[in-house]
């Protein structure tokens, strides 16, 4: 039972990634590997429930009356449905999906074995696809943000684009997760996406050649004026050591200020978010995890941060989500630095990934809300920057970045 309930704790913006796998999240969403042996922090223990049935056997006696309509429906489908024989595995998985969907939480769902395998790969390394974070929580597959230098970005996909057809096949009524899998494919192959974009009257069509995507984690450089610039793309298992390496190199050059770019970062591991925030915040609570029974877990800054005193500005936008919002929210609450950009996505919940026995996939369950140090819950609200600066499509097309320009000016002229 302990192995069966091995928990993968993630704060994901999205439900999948257009790569081999799904998360963050975002939908990274990305790499989901067993974390307990790798992370030096204990995993929080949310309220648990006694299993309703043993791992083997049928419906427990006390639930037989409750489940009678289910088994009756099962029998009727097998007896009367026009196309026989039925796929019992598909029926079983559909029943699980429907059960979890009835909770009304788009982040609580079932992943079949292939989806789960995909999802465990994507944050940690390479995959084949178009390179975009996506959201599978709505009626259509939606682009959260294209990855830097990816086929998706080069083709011109943008945050908020809704995929309404794939290779000419209408996606109306098709589960977004199914649509996501249709976009995946071997490097070198082509997929044609029909997009609905806000503010554009007619659908747009993009022909995109899939590639092997290496998920970036952290990059850094020095800007003019002695400003250090750090961009964090995701919160994966490599992010913390990569960030420490980048910070060590940049801090050795005695910068007078630092910009941390969290734009279009869809999230990732909760533990990584705490480790990243601890590089910029010397002490205090980073976030609270609030469970449904009123109990809470407190996550505090870890000692030894490399950039806890340098003047700081954080860049955010609508693709800044979940784990990114944890970091940005803590920095804002403590007045450690100013947020520049536009309102963030607003994902304030925590999910556990629970593998099912016998390699039957996994269930992702929302187990808690998370709160900033000042106990703000940002679900559906997001973080409002201290300095609101928009970056328009025209800016991007002309390679202008007024948000970065504003951040530099804040540091040069405090």
PyMOL commands that set and color helices and strands:
alter all, ss='L'
color gray80, all
select helices_A, chain A and resi 61-80+88-101+113-122+151-155+176-183+239-251+270-278+323-333+357-359+393-397+402-412
alter helices_A, ss='H'
color red, helices_A
select strands_A, chain A and resi 7-12+16-17+109-111+126-129+132-135+141-146+162-166+169-170+190-196+204-209+211-214+218-223+227-232+257-261+267-269+285-290+296-300+312-316+338-341+349-355+362-371+387-388
alter strands_A, ss='S'
color yellow, strands_A
deselect
rebuild
show_as cartoon
